Amino acid sequence: MSTALKRVLLAVTTASIATISSLMAATTAAHAAPPTAQVSPGYEARIAEGRKAAQLATRRPWIVPIRRRRHHHRHSID
C-alpha cells in the first residue's frame, strides 16, 4: 500500500472512532441521575408561596390591562 492510502485510511479510522465514542458518551449522559434526591424545606416553601401567588392572581378578574383603542381614520378621496 502506498503512504497516501495509509494516511487516508488512518484519517477515516480516527474519524469513525471519534464519532462512535462521542455517540456513546451522548447516550450515557442522557441516563444520568440527578445529584440529590432530598427534599429541601426552603425550596418547598418557595414553591408553595409561588403557587399561592399564582392562584391569587387568577382569582381577580376585575384587574384587566388597559387597552388603547386604535382610531382608524378614513380619508375621503376627492
N, CA, C and O atoms as CSV, one atom per row, in Angstrom:
chain,resi,resn,atom,element,x,y,z
A,1,MET,N,N,0.839,-1.183,0.000
A,1,MET,CA,C,0.000,0.000,0.000
A,1,MET,C,C,0.882,1.244,0.000
A,1,MET,O,O,1.975,1.267,0.565
A,2,SER,N,N,0.375,2.244,-0.639
A,2,SER,CA,C,1.147,3.474,-0.688
A,2,SER,C,C,0.931,4.267,0.601
A,2,SER,O,O,-0.020,4.013,1.340
A,3,THR,N,N,1.804,5.212,0.862
A,3,THR,CA,C,1.705,6.014,2.092
A,3,THR,C,C,0.501,6.938,2.051
A,3,THR,O,O,-0.080,7.234,3.095
A,4,ALA,N,N,0.114,7.400,0.871
A,4,ALA,CA,C,-1.070,8.273,0.765
A,4,ALA,C,C,-2.328,7.503,1.153
A,4,ALA,O,O,-3.198,8.028,1.849
A,5,LEU,N,N,-2.418,6.251,0.696
A,5,LEU,CA,C,-3.573,5.427,1.029
A,5,LEU,C,C,-3.599,5.110,2.521
A,5,LEU,O,O,-4.671,5.076,3.125
A,6,LYS,N,N,-2.441,4.880,3.117
A,6,LYS,CA,C,-2.365,4.620,4.553
A,6,LYS,C,C,-2.833,5.835,5.350
A,6,LYS,O,O,-3.531,5.698,6.354
A,7,ARG,N,N,-2.448,7.010,4.899
A,7,ARG,CA,C,-2.877,8.245,5.601
A,7,ARG,C,C,-4.388,8.431,5.520
A,7,ARG,O,O,-5.021,8.836,6.495
A,8,VAL,N,N,-4.963,8.135,4.363
A,8,VAL,CA,C,-6.418,8.267,4.193
A,8,VAL,C,C,-7.139,7.266,5.085
A,8,VAL,O,O,-8.114,7.614,5.751
A,9,LEU,N,N,-6.667,6.033,5.101
A,9,LEU,CA,C,-7.300,5.017,5.950
A,9,LEU,C,C,-7.160,5.367,7.433
A,9,LEU,O,O,-8.089,5.147,8.209
A,10,LEU,N,N,-6.020,5.904,7.828
A,10,LEU,CA,C,-5.822,6.322,9.207
A,10,LEU,C,C,-6.768,7.458,9.577
A,10,LEU,O,O,-7.311,7.467,10.682
A,11,ALA,N,N,-6.976,8.410,8.681
A,11,ALA,CA,C,-7.885,9.531,8.930
A,11,ALA,C,C,-9.327,9.054,9.044
A,11,ALA,O,O,-10.070,9.510,9.913
A,12,VAL,N,N,-9.721,8.136,8.164
A,12,VAL,CA,C,-11.093,7.601,8.197
A,12,VAL,C,C,-11.314,6.810,9.476
A,12,VAL,O,O,-12.369,6.931,10.098
A,13,THR,N,N,-10.354,6.014,9.877
A,13,THR,CA,C,-10.467,5.220,11.100
A,13,THR,C,C,-10.542,6.116,12.327
A,13,THR,O,O,-11.354,5.883,13.223
A,14,THR,N,N,-9.707,7.128,12.369
A,14,THR,CA,C,-9.719,8.061,13.503
A,14,THR,C,C,-11.049,8.796,13.598
A,14,THR,O,O,-11.599,8.955,14.689
A,15,ALA,N,N,-11.565,9.244,12.460
A,15,ALA,CA,C,-12.847,9.950,12.460
A,15,ALA,C,C,-13.981,9.043,12.901
A,15,ALA,O,O,-14.863,9.477,13.642
A,16,SER,N,N,-13.973,7.790,12.459
A,16,SER,CA,C,-15.053,6.876,12.848
A,16,SER,C,C,-14.976,6.533,14.333
A,16,SER,O,O,-16.009,6.434,14.996
A,17,ILE,N,N,-13.770,6.351,14.862
A,17,ILE,CA,C,-13.633,6.075,16.296
A,17,ILE,C,C,-14.099,7.274,17.119
A,17,ILE,O,O,-14.758,7.108,18.146
A,18,ALA,N,N,-13.759,8.475,16.670
A,18,ALA,CA,C,-14.190,9.674,17.389
A,18,ALA,C,C,-15.710,9.812,17.357
A,18,ALA,O,O,-16.321,10.182,18.360
A,19,THR,N,N,-16.316,9.519,16.225
A,19,THR,CA,C,-17.775,9.609,16.108
A,19,THR,C,C,-18.467,8.593,17.008
A,19,THR,O,O,-19.433,8.927,17.694
A,20,ILE,N,N,-17.984,7.374,17.009
A,20,ILE,CA,C,-18.589,6.320,17.831
A,20,ILE,C,C,-18.437,6.637,19.313
A,20,ILE,O,O,-19.375,6.442,20.087
A,21,SER,N,N,-17.272,7.122,19.713
A,21,SER,CA,C,-17.077,7.435,21.132
A,21,SER,C,C,-17.934,8.616,21.571
A,21,SER,O,O,-18.432,8.624,22.697
A,22,SER,N,N,-18.117,9.615,20.706
A,22,SER,CA,C,-18.968,10.745,21.085
A,22,SER,C,C,-20.427,10.331,21.168
A,22,SER,O,O,-21.157,10.829,22.025
A,23,LEU,N,N,-20.869,9.431,20.294
A,23,LEU,CA,C,-22.249,8.932,20.371
A,23,LEU,C,C,-22.477,8.126,21.645
A,23,LEU,O,O,-23.537,8.220,22.264
A,24,MET,N,N,-21.498,7.348,22.026
A,24,MET,CA,C,-21.630,6.570,23.259
A,24,MET,C,C,-21.664,7.485,24.471
A,24,MET,O,O,-22.416,7.236,25.414
A,25,ALA,N,N,-20.862,8.539,24.459
A,25,ALA,CA,C,-20.865,9.488,25.570
A,25,ALA,C,C,-22.191,10.230,25.652
A,25,ALA,O,O,-22.681,10.511,26.745
A,26,ALA,N,N,-22.770,10.545,24.508
A,26,ALA,CA,C,-24.047,11.256,24.491
A,26,ALA,C,C,-25.170,10.382,25.031
A,26,ALA,O,O,-26.050,10.882,25.732
A,27,THR,N,N,-25.159,9.102,24.724
A,27,THR,CA,C,-26.239,8.233,25.199
A,27,THR,C,C,-26.099,7.929,26.685
A,27,THR,O,O,-27.110,7.759,27.367
A,28,THR,N,N,-24.875,7.856,27.208
A,28,THR,CA,C,-24.724,7.592,28.637
A,28,THR,C,C,-25.065,8.834,29.460
A,28,THR,O,O,-25.526,8.702,30.594
A,29,ALA,N,N,-24.853,10.026,28.925
A,29,ALA,CA,C,-25.187,11.249,29.652
A,29,ALA,C,C,-26.699,11.430,29.761
A,29,ALA,O,O,-27.174,12.087,30.687
A,30,ALA,N,N,-27.444,10.868,28.847
A,30,ALA,CA,C,-28.893,11.024,28.866
A,30,ALA,C,C,-29.532,10.221,29.993
A,30,ALA,O,O,-30.658,10.518,30.393
A,31,HIS,N,N,-28.849,9.226,30.506
A,31,HIS,CA,C,-29.394,8.388,31.564
A,31,HIS,C,C,-28.850,8.763,32.941
A,31,HIS,O,O,-28.967,7.983,33.886
A,32,ALA,N,N,-28.268,9.929,33.059
A,32,ALA,CA,C,-27.674,10.343,34.328
A,32,ALA,C,C,-28.764,10.655,35.347
A,32,ALA,O,O,-29.830,11.155,34.989
A,33,ALA,N,N,-28.498,10.362,36.602
A,33,ALA,CA,C,-29.446,10.625,37.681
A,33,ALA,C,C,-29.171,12.012,38.275
A,33,ALA,O,O,-28.045,12.504,38.191
A,34,PRO,N,N,-30.165,12.633,38.862
A,34,PRO,CA,C,-29.924,13.925,39.497
A,34,PRO,C,C,-28.966,13.768,40.678
A,34,PRO,O,O,-28.901,12.695,41.277
A,35,PRO,N,N,-28.228,14.816,41.018
A,35,PRO,CA,C,-27.227,14.676,42.071
A,35,PRO,C,C,-27.817,14.404,43.450
A,35,PRO,O,O,-27.211,13.686,44.247
A,36,THR,N,N,-28.982,14.962,43.744
A,36,THR,CA,C,-29.594,14.732,45.051
A,36,THR,C,C,-31.062,14.377,44.871
A,36,THR,O,O,-31.700,14.777,43.898
A,37,ALA,N,N,-31.573,13.632,45.812
A,37,ALA,CA,C,-32.995,13.295,45.803
A,37,ALA,C,C,-33.634,13.680,47.134
A,37,ALA,O,O,-34.676,13.141,47.506
A,38,GLN,N,N,-33.007,14.609,47.847
A,38,GLN,CA,C,-33.535,15.029,49.140
A,38,GLN,C,C,-34.518,16.173,48.956
A,38,GLN,O,O,-34.400,16.966,48.022
A,39,VAL,N,N,-35.479,16.248,49.849
A,39,VAL,CA,C,-36.467,17.308,49.828
A,39,VAL,C,C,-35.934,18.472,50.662
A,39,VAL,O,O,-35.551,18.291,51.818
A,40,SER,N,N,-35.913,19.643,50.080
A,40,SER,CA,C,-35.445,20.825,50.784
A,40,SER,C,C,-36.653,21.607,51.306
A,40,SER,O,O,-37.508,22.000,50.511
A,41,PRO,N,N,-36.749,21.845,52.629
A,41,PRO,CA,C,-37.905,22.573,53.165
A,41,PRO,C,C,-37.999,24.004,52.634
A,41,PRO,O,O,-39.099,24.504,52.400
A,42,GLY,N,N,-36.870,24.658,52.445
A,42,GLY,CA,C,-36.888,26.028,51.923
A,42,GLY,C,C,-37.387,26.079,50.497
A,42,GLY,O,O,-38.144,26.976,50.125
A,43,TYR,N,N,-36.961,25.115,49.697
A,43,TYR,CA,C,-37.397,25.059,48.307
A,43,TYR,C,C,-38.889,24.777,48.237
A,43,TYR,O,O,-39.607,25.403,47.457
A,44,GLU,N,N,-39.355,23.842,49.043
A,44,GLU,CA,C,-40.783,23.518,49.051
A,44,GLU,C,C,-41.611,24.727,49.482
A,44,GLU,O,O,-42.696,24.953,48.946
A,45,ALA,N,N,-41.114,25.505,50.441
A,45,ALA,CA,C,-41.839,26.695,50.892
A,45,ALA,C,C,-41.913,27.738,49.777
A,45,ALA,O,O,-42.948,28.378,49.595
A,46,ARG,N,N,-40.820,27.910,49.030
A,46,ARG,CA,C,-40.846,28.875,47.921
A,46,ARG,C,C,-41.795,28.424,46.824
A,46,ARG,O,O,-42.489,29.247,46.226
A,47,ILE,N,N,-41.832,27.119,46.552
A,47,ILE,CA,C,-42.763,26.601,45.541
A,47,ILE,C,C,-44.206,26.833,45.979
A,47,ILE,O,O,-45.038,27.260,45.178
A,48,ALA,N,N,-44.505,26.551,47.253
A,48,ALA,CA,C,-45.867,26.743,47.758
A,48,ALA,C,C,-46.254,28.212,47.723
A,48,ALA,O,O,-47.396,28.546,47.408
A,49,GLU,N,N,-45.312,29.092,48.044
A,49,GLU,CA,C,-45.592,30.531,48.020
A,49,GLU,C,C,-45.873,31.004,46.596
A,49,GLU,O,O,-46.762,31.824,46.368
A,50,GLY,N,N,-45.113,30.484,45.650
A,50,GLY,CA,C,-45.345,30.849,44.253
A,50,GLY,C,C,-46.687,30.354,43.748
A,50,GLY,O,O,-47.363,31.056,42.996
A,51,ARG,N,N,-47.079,29.163,44.149
A,51,ARG,CA,C,-48.385,28.636,43.741
A,51,ARG,C,C,-49.517,29.447,44.339
A,51,ARG,O,O,-50.521,29.702,43.675
A,52,LYS,N,N,-49.362,29.857,45.596
A,52,LYS,CA,C,-50.392,30.657,46.247
A,52,LYS,C,C,-50.537,32.007,45.554
A,52,LYS,O,O,-51.654,32.482,45.346
A,53,ALA,N,N,-49.418,32.624,45.198
A,53,ALA,CA,C,-49.463,33.907,44.497
A,53,ALA,C,C,-50.106,33.763,43.125
A,53,ALA,O,O,-50.834,34.653,42.685
A,54,ALA,N,N,-49.844,32.654,42.449
A,54,ALA,CA,C,-50.440,32.424,41.133
A,54,ALA,C,C,-51.946,32.235,41.241
A,54,ALA,O,O,-52.691,32.692,40.374
A,55,GLN,N,N,-52.401,31.564,42.297
A,55,GLN,CA,C,-53.837,31.376,42.486
A,55,GLN,C,C,-54.524,32.692,42.791
A,55,GLN,O,O,-55.625,32.944,42.302
A,56,LEU,N,N,-53.890,33.534,43.592
A,56,LEU,CA,C,-54.484,34.828,43.900
A,56,LEU,C,C,-54.554,35.717,42.666
A,56,LEU,O,O,-55.499,36.491,42.513
A,57,ALA,N,N,-53.586,35.615,41.805
A,57,ALA,CA,C,-53.588,36.429,40.594
A,57,ALA,C,C,-54.701,36.002,39.650
A,57,ALA,O,O,-55.251,36.844,38.940
A,58,THR,N,N,-55.047,34.735,39.620
A,58,THR,CA,C,-56.103,34.282,38.720
A,58,THR,C,C,-57.487,34.505,39.317
A,58,THR,O,O,-58.476,34.427,38.588
A,59,ARG,N,N,-57.592,34.775,40.599
A,59,ARG,CA,C,-58.892,34.986,41.231
A,59,ARG,C,C,-59.390,36.419,41.098
A,59,ARG,O,O,-60.516,36.706,41.506
A,60,ARG,N,N,-58.597,37.324,40.545
A,60,ARG,CA,C,-59.003,38.726,40.455
A,60,ARG,C,C,-59.316,39.098,39.002
A,60,ARG,O,O,-58.468,39.660,38.310
A,61,PRO,N,N,-60.507,38.792,38.550
A,61,PRO,CA,C,-60.815,39.100,37.155
A,61,PRO,C,C,-61.050,40.586,36.898
A,61,PRO,O,O,-61.043,41.012,35.743
A,62,TRP,N,N,-61.257,41.384,37.942
A,62,TRP,CA,C,-61.523,42.798,37.730
A,62,TRP,C,C,-60.257,43.585,37.400
A,62,TRP,O,O,-60.343,44.739,36.982
A,63,ILE,N,N,-59.109,42.990,37.578
A,63,ILE,CA,C,-57.866,43.659,37.205
A,63,ILE,C,C,-57.531,43.240,35.781
A,63,ILE,O,O,-57.056,42.130,35.537
A,64,VAL,N,N,-57.784,44.137,34.861
A,64,VAL,CA,C,-57.522,43.838,33.456
A,64,VAL,C,C,-56.574,44.887,32.893
A,64,VAL,O,O,-56.594,46.033,33.341
A,65,PRO,N,N,-55.768,44.530,31.948
A,65,PRO,CA,C,-54.875,45.526,31.361
A,65,PRO,C,C,-55.649,46.555,30.557
A,65,PRO,O,O,-56.672,46.241,29.948
A,66,ILE,N,N,-55.163,47.767,30.559
A,66,ILE,CA,C,-55.800,48.844,29.811
A,66,ILE,C,C,-55.366,48.747,28.362
A,66,ILE,O,O,-54.175,48.738,28.052
A,67,ARG,N,N,-56.324,48.675,27.504
A,67,ARG,CA,C,-56.025,48.611,26.081
A,67,ARG,C,C,-56.435,49.921,25.431
A,67,ARG,O,O,-57.549,50.410,25.620
A,68,ARG,N,N,-55.539,50.461,24.685
A,68,ARG,CA,C,-55.846,51.705,23.982
A,68,ARG,C,C,-56.536,51.385,22.668
A,68,ARG,O,O,-56.162,50.454,21.955
A,69,ARG,N,N,-57.533,52.166,22.376
A,69,ARG,CA,C,-58.258,51.965,21.129
A,69,ARG,C,C,-57.463,52.558,19.978
A,69,ARG,O,O,-56.860,53.624,20.099
A,70,ARG,N,N,-57.475,51.870,18.899
A,70,ARG,CA,C,-56.826,52.381,17.700
A,70,ARG,C,C,-57.881,53.081,16.855
A,70,ARG,O,O,-58.912,52.507,16.507
A,71,HIS,N,N,-57.602,54.294,16.549
A,71,HIS,CA,C,-58.540,55.065,15.730
A,71,HIS,C,C,-58.127,54.937,14.275
A,71,HIS,O,O,-57.025,55.320,13.882
A,72,HIS,N,N,-59.006,54.408,13.517
A,72,HIS,CA,C,-58.739,54.256,12.088
A,72,HIS,C,C,-59.394,55.437,11.379
A,72,HIS,O,O,-60.617,55.577,11.360
A,73,HIS,N,N,-58.571,56.256,10.815
A,73,HIS,CA,C,-59.085,57.433,10.117
A,73,HIS,C,C,-59.309,57.083,8.653
A,73,HIS,O,O,-58.440,56.533,7.977
A,74,ARG,N,N,-60.468,57.413,8.204
A,74,ARG,CA,C,-60.770,57.173,6.809
A,74,ARG,C,C,-60.632,58.487,6.057
A,74,ARG,O,O,-61.252,59.493,6.399
A,75,HIS,N,N,-59.840,58.448,5.073
A,75,HIS,CA,C,-59.635,59.650,4.264
A,75,HIS,C,C,-60.541,59.562,3.055
A,75,HIS,O,O,-60.625,58.544,2.368
A,76,SER,N,N,-61.215,60.675,2.827
A,76,SER,CA,C,-62.097,60.698,1.661
A,76,SER,C,C,-61.279,61.043,0.432
A,76,SER,O,O,-60.374,61.877,0.470
A,77,ILE,N,N,-61.615,60.395,-0.626
A,77,ILE,CA,C,-60.929,60.660,-1.896
A,77,ILE,C,C,-61.744,61.708,-2.642
A,77,ILE,O,O,-62.909,61.483,-2.970
A,78,ASP,N,N,-61.136,62.837,-2.903
A,78,ASP,CA,C,-61.851,63.938,-3.593
A,78,ASP,C,C,-61.481,63.995,-5.052
A,78,ASP,O,O,-61.981,64.851,-5.782
